[in-house]
Amino acid sequence: MFVTILEFLPQHREQRQQLLQIVSAAEVRGQARVAEMNRQVLGNLEKIITGLETDPGQPEATAEAS
């Protein structure tokens, strides 16, 4: 179980940017599996960011953060 709080939102946003770059570079190189795996992580991270932005008073928890 992964639990985070609003305090870490900037780090989550930075990680999202890094993942977007990784996915883009993998697609350019034809590394479909690398792109797919990182898209899954990106999707989970998007849920975390959205949850923190939507209800900043509550910690965001997800079992699928990896």
N, CA, C and O atoms as a GROMACS GRO file, in nm:
protein
  264
    1MET      N    1   0.085  -0.118   0.000
    1MET     CA    2   0.000   0.000   0.000
    1MET      C    3   0.089   0.124   0.000
    1MET      O    4   0.182   0.134   0.080
    2PHE      N    5   0.062   0.215  -0.087
    2PHE     CA    6   0.137   0.340  -0.098
    2PHE      C    7   0.046   0.452  -0.052
    2PHE      O    8  -0.065   0.468  -0.103
    3VAL      N    9   0.093   0.531   0.044
    3VAL     CA   10   0.016   0.644   0.096
    3VAL      C   11   0.103   0.769   0.084
    3VAL      O   12   0.222   0.766   0.116
    4THR      N   13   0.043   0.878   0.038
    4THR     CA   14   0.116   1.003   0.025
    4THR      C   15   0.028   1.118   0.072
    4THR      O   16  -0.092   1.101   0.093
    5ILE      N   17   0.088   1.234   0.087
    5ILE     CA   18   0.016   1.353   0.132
    5ILE      C   19   0.046   1.470   0.038
    5ILE      O   20   0.137   1.464  -0.045
    6LEU      N   21  -0.032   1.575   0.053
    6LEU     CA   22  -0.022   1.693  -0.033
    6LEU      C   23   0.121   1.750  -0.036
    6LEU      O   24   0.163   1.806  -0.138
    7GLU      N   25   0.192   1.737   0.071
    7GLU     CA   26   0.328   1.789   0.081
    7GLU      C   27   0.419   1.737  -0.032
    7GLU      O   28   0.513   1.805  -0.072
    8PHE      N   29   0.390   1.618  -0.082
    8PHE     CA   30   0.474   1.556  -0.183
    8PHE      C   31   0.423   1.578  -0.326
    8PHE      O   32   0.478   1.520  -0.420
    9LEU      N   33   0.321   1.660  -0.343
    9LEU     CA   34   0.266   1.686  -0.475
    9LEU      C   35   0.371   1.738  -0.575
    9LEU      O   36   0.371   1.694  -0.690
   10PRO      N   37   0.460   1.829  -0.535
   10PRO     CA   38   0.562   1.874  -0.631
   10PRO      C   39   0.652   1.759  -0.681
   10PRO      O   40   0.688   1.755  -0.799
   11GLN      N   41   0.686   1.667  -0.592
   11GLN     CA   42   0.768   1.553  -0.633
   11GLN      C   43   0.691   1.461  -0.727
   11GLN      O   44   0.747   1.407  -0.822
   12HIS      N   45   0.561   1.443  -0.700
   12HIS     CA   46   0.480   1.359  -0.787
   12HIS      C   47   0.468   1.422  -0.926
   12HIS      O   48   0.473   1.352  -1.027
   13ARG      N   49   0.454   1.553  -0.931
   13ARG     CA   50   0.446   1.622  -1.060
   13ARG      C   51   0.578   1.611  -1.136
   13ARG      O   52   0.578   1.592  -1.258
   14GLU      N   53   0.689   1.622  -1.065
   14GLU     CA   54   0.820   1.609  -1.128
   14GLU      C   55   0.839   1.467  -1.183
   14GLU      O   56   0.891   1.449  -1.293
   15GLN      N   57   0.798   1.368  -1.105
   15GLN     CA   58   0.808   1.231  -1.151
   15GLN      C   59   0.721   1.210  -1.276
   15GLN      O   60   0.761   1.137  -1.367
   16ARG      N   61   0.603   1.273  -1.279
   16ARG     CA   62   0.517   1.262  -1.398
   16ARG      C   63   0.589   1.315  -1.521
   16ARG      O   64   0.583   1.253  -1.627
   17GLN      N   65   0.657   1.429  -1.508
   17GLN     CA   66   0.731   1.486  -1.622
   17GLN      C   67   0.841   1.391  -1.668
   17GLN      O   68   0.861   1.373  -1.788
   18GLN      N   69   0.911   1.330  -1.573
   18GLN     CA   70   1.017   1.237  -1.607
   18GLN      C   71   0.961   1.115  -1.680
   18GLN      O   72   1.019   1.067  -1.778
   19LEU      N   73   0.848   1.065  -1.632
   19LEU     CA   74   0.785   0.949  -1.695
   19LEU      C   75   0.738   0.981  -1.837
   19LEU      O   76   0.751   0.899  -1.927
   20LEU      N   77   0.684   1.100  -1.856
   20LEU     CA   78   0.642   1.141  -1.990
   20LEU      C   79   0.761   1.141  -2.086
   20LEU      O   80   0.748   1.100  -2.201
   21GLN      N   81   0.875   1.187  -2.038
   21GLN     CA   82   0.996   1.188  -2.121
   21GLN      C   83   1.044   1.046  -2.150
   21GLN      O   84   1.086   1.016  -2.262
   22ILE      N   85   1.038   0.959  -2.050
   22ILE     CA   86   1.079   0.820  -2.069
   22ILE      C   87   0.990   0.751  -2.171
   22ILE      O   88   1.039   0.682  -2.260
   23VAL      N   89   0.859   0.770  -2.159
   23VAL     CA   90   0.764   0.708  -2.252
   23VAL      C   91   0.789   0.760  -2.394
   23VAL      O   92   0.792   0.682  -2.489
   24SER      N   93   0.805   0.888  -2.406
   24SER     CA   94   0.828   0.948  -2.538
   24SER      C   95   0.957   0.894  -2.601
   24SER      O   96   0.957   0.855  -2.718
   25ALA      N   97   1.064   0.890  -2.524
   25ALA     CA   98   1.192   0.841  -2.576
   25ALA      C   99   1.182   0.692  -2.612
   25ALA      O  100   1.237   0.650  -2.714
   26ALA      N  101   1.114   0.614  -2.531
   26ALA     CA  102   1.098   0.471  -2.559
   26ALA      C  103   1.020   0.449  -2.687
   26ALA      O  104   1.052   0.360  -2.766
   27GLU      N  105   0.916   0.530  -2.709
   27GLU     CA  106   0.837   0.517  -2.831
   27GLU      C  107   0.922   0.550  -2.954
   27GLU      O  108   0.914   0.481  -3.056
   28VAL      N  109   1.003   0.654  -2.944
   28VAL     CA  110   1.090   0.693  -3.056
   28VAL      C  111   1.188   0.581  -3.089
   28VAL      O  112   1.218   0.556  -3.205
   29ARG      N  113   1.239   0.513  -2.986
   29ARG     CA  114   1.337   0.406  -3.005
   29ARG      C  115   1.271   0.272  -3.038
   29ARG      O  116   1.340   0.173  -3.061
   30GLY      N  117   1.138   0.269  -3.040
   30GLY     CA  118   1.068   0.145  -3.071
   30GLY      C  119   1.065   0.046  -2.955
   30GLY      O  120   1.047  -0.073  -2.977
   31GLN      N  121   1.082   0.095  -2.835
   31GLN     CA  122   1.082   0.010  -2.716
   31GLN      C  123   0.940   0.006  -2.657
   31GLN      O  124   0.911   0.071  -2.557
   32ALA      N  125   0.855  -0.071  -2.723
   32ALA     CA  126   0.714  -0.074  -2.687
   32ALA      C  127   0.690  -0.120  -2.543
   32ALA      O  128   0.607  -0.064  -2.473
   33ARG      N  129   0.763  -0.221  -2.500
   33ARG     CA  130   0.742  -0.273  -2.364
   33ARG      C  131   0.782  -0.171  -2.258
   33ARG      O  132   0.712  -0.155  -2.158
   34VAL      N  133   0.892  -0.102  -2.279
   34VAL     CA  134   0.935   0.002  -2.185
   34VAL      C  135   0.830   0.112  -2.178
   34VAL      O  136   0.796   0.159  -2.070
   35ALA      N  137   0.780   0.154  -2.294
   35ALA     CA  138   0.677   0.257  -2.299
   35ALA      C  139   0.551   0.210  -2.227
   35ALA      O  140   0.492   0.286  -2.150
   36GLU      N  141   0.510   0.086  -2.252
   36GLU     CA  142   0.389   0.033  -2.189
   36GLU      C  143   0.401   0.027  -2.037
   36GLU      O  144   0.309   0.068  -1.966
   37MET      N  145   0.513  -0.023  -1.987
   37MET     CA  146   0.532  -0.033  -1.842
   37MET      C  147   0.528   0.105  -1.777
   37MET      O  148   0.468   0.123  -1.671
   38ASN      N  149   0.593   0.201  -1.840
   38ASN     CA  150   0.596   0.335  -1.783
   38ASN      C  151   0.463   0.407  -1.798
   38ASN      O  152   0.431   0.494  -1.717
   39ARG      N  153   0.384   0.373  -1.901
   39ARG     CA  154   0.248   0.429  -1.912
   39ARG      C  155   0.161   0.381  -1.797
   39ARG      O  156   0.078   0.456  -1.746
   40GLN      N  157   0.180   0.256  -1.754
   40GLN     CA  158   0.104   0.204  -1.640
   40GLN      C  159   0.139   0.281  -1.513
   40GLN      O  160   0.051   0.319  -1.436
   41VAL      N  161   0.268   0.302  -1.491
   41VAL     CA  162   0.312   0.379  -1.374
   41VAL      C  163   0.258   0.521  -1.384
   41VAL      O  164   0.213   0.578  -1.284
   42LEU      N  165   0.263   0.578  -1.503
   42LEU     CA  166   0.212   0.714  -1.525
   42LEU      C  167   0.063   0.723  -1.493
   42LEU      O  168   0.019   0.820  -1.431
   43GLY      N  169  -0.014   0.623  -1.534
   43GLY     CA  170  -0.157   0.622  -1.503
   43GLY      C  171  -0.183   0.619  -1.353
   43GLY      O  172  -0.270   0.690  -1.303
   44ASN      N  173  -0.107   0.538  -1.282
   44ASN     CA  174  -0.122   0.532  -1.136
   44ASN      C  175  -0.082   0.664  -1.071
   44ASN      O  176  -0.146   0.710  -0.977
   45LEU      N  177   0.023   0.724  -1.122
   45LEU     CA  178   0.069   0.852  -1.069
   45LEU      C  179  -0.034   0.961  -1.095
   45LEU      O  180  -0.056   1.048  -1.010
   46GLU      N  181  -0.098   0.957  -1.212
   46GLU     CA  182  -0.204   1.054  -1.243
   46GLU      C  183  -0.318   1.044  -1.142
   46GLU      O  184  -0.373   1.145  -1.099
   47LYS      N  185  -0.354   0.921  -1.103
   47LYS     CA  186  -0.459   0.902  -1.004
   47LYS      C  187  -0.419   0.962  -0.870
   47LYS      O  188  -0.501   1.024  -0.802
   48ILE      N  189  -0.294   0.943  -0.832
   48ILE     CA  190  -0.244   0.999  -0.706
   48ILE      C  191  -0.250   1.151  -0.710
   48ILE      O  192  -0.300   1.214  -0.617
   49ILE      N  193  -0.199   1.210  -0.818
   49ILE     CA  194  -0.197   1.356  -0.830
   49ILE      C  195  -0.339   1.412  -0.829
   49ILE      O  196  -0.367   1.509  -0.758
   50THR      N  197  -0.428   1.350  -0.906
   50THR     CA  198  -0.567   1.396  -0.910
   50THR      C  199  -0.632   1.386  -0.773
   50THR      O  200  -0.702   1.478  -0.730
   51GLY      N  201  -0.607   1.278  -0.704
   51GLY     CA  202  -0.664   1.261  -0.570
   51GLY      C  203  -0.616   1.367  -0.473
   51GLY      O  204  -0.694   1.420  -0.394
   52LEU      N  205  -0.487   1.398  -0.478
   52LEU     CA  206  -0.433   1.501  -0.389
   52LEU      C  207  -0.486   1.639  -0.425
   52LEU      O  208  -0.513   1.720  -0.336
   53GLU      N  209  -0.500   1.666  -0.554
   53GLU     CA  210  -0.550   1.797  -0.597
   53GLU      C  211  -0.699   1.813  -0.566
   53GLU      O  212  -0.746   1.922  -0.534
   54THR      N  213  -0.774   1.703  -0.575
   54THR     CA  214  -0.918   1.707  -0.554
   54THR      C  215  -0.954   1.722  -0.407
   54THR      O  216  -1.043   1.799  -0.372
   55ASP      N  217  -0.884   1.649  -0.322
   55ASP     CA  218  -0.914   1.652  -0.177
   55ASP      C  219  -0.783   1.663  -0.100
   55ASP      O  220  -0.735   1.563  -0.045
   56PRO      N  221  -0.725   1.784  -0.095
   56PRO     CA  222  -0.593   1.800  -0.034
   56PRO      C  223  -0.587   1.769   0.115
   56PRO      O  224  -0.478   1.755   0.170
   57GLY      N  225  -0.700   1.759   0.182
   57GLY     CA  226  -0.701   1.730   0.325
   57GLY      C  227  -0.688   1.583   0.357
   57GLY      O  228  -0.665   1.546   0.473
   58GLN      N  229  -0.701   1.498   0.256
   58GLN     CA  230  -0.696   1.354   0.277
   58GLN      C  231  -0.572   1.295   0.213
   58GLN      O  232  -0.535   1.333   0.102
   59PRO      N  233  -0.505   1.202   0.284
   59PRO     CA  234  -0.394   1.133   0.218
   59PRO      C  235  -0.444   1.049   0.104
   59PRO      O  236  -0.554   0.993   0.112
   60GLU      N  237  -0.368   1.039  -0.001
   60GLU     CA  238  -0.405   0.958  -0.116
   60GLU      C  239  -0.336   0.824  -0.103
   60GLU      O  240  -0.214   0.817  -0.088
   61ALA      N  241  -0.412   0.718  -0.108
   61ALA     CA  242  -0.357   0.583  -0.095
   61ALA      C  243  -0.392   0.502  -0.217
   61ALA      O  244  -0.503   0.509  -0.270
   62THR      N  245  -0.296   0.424  -0.262
   62THR     CA  246  -0.320   0.334  -0.373
   62THR      C  247  -0.230   0.212  -0.358
   62THR      O  248  -0.115   0.223  -0.318
   63ALA      N  249  -0.284   0.098  -0.391
   63ALA     CA  250  -0.204  -0.024  -0.388
   63ALA      C  251  -0.132  -0.045  -0.519
   63ALA      O  252  -0.049  -0.136  -0.531
   64GLU      N  253  -0.163   0.037  -0.620
   64GLU     CA  254  -0.108   0.018  -0.753
   64GLU      C  255  -0.017   0.133  -0.792
   64GLU      O  256  -0.020   0.179  -0.906
   65ALA      N  257   0.063   0.179  -0.699
   65ALA     CA  258   0.148   0.295  -0.726
   65ALA      C  259   0.274   0.259  -0.801
   65ALA      O  260   0.342   0.348  -0.851
   66SER      N  261   0.307   0.133  -0.811
   66SER     CA  262   0.432   0.096  -0.879
   66SER      C  263   0.412   0.070  -1.025
   66SER      O  264   0.508   0.038  -1.095
   0.00000   0.00000   0.00000
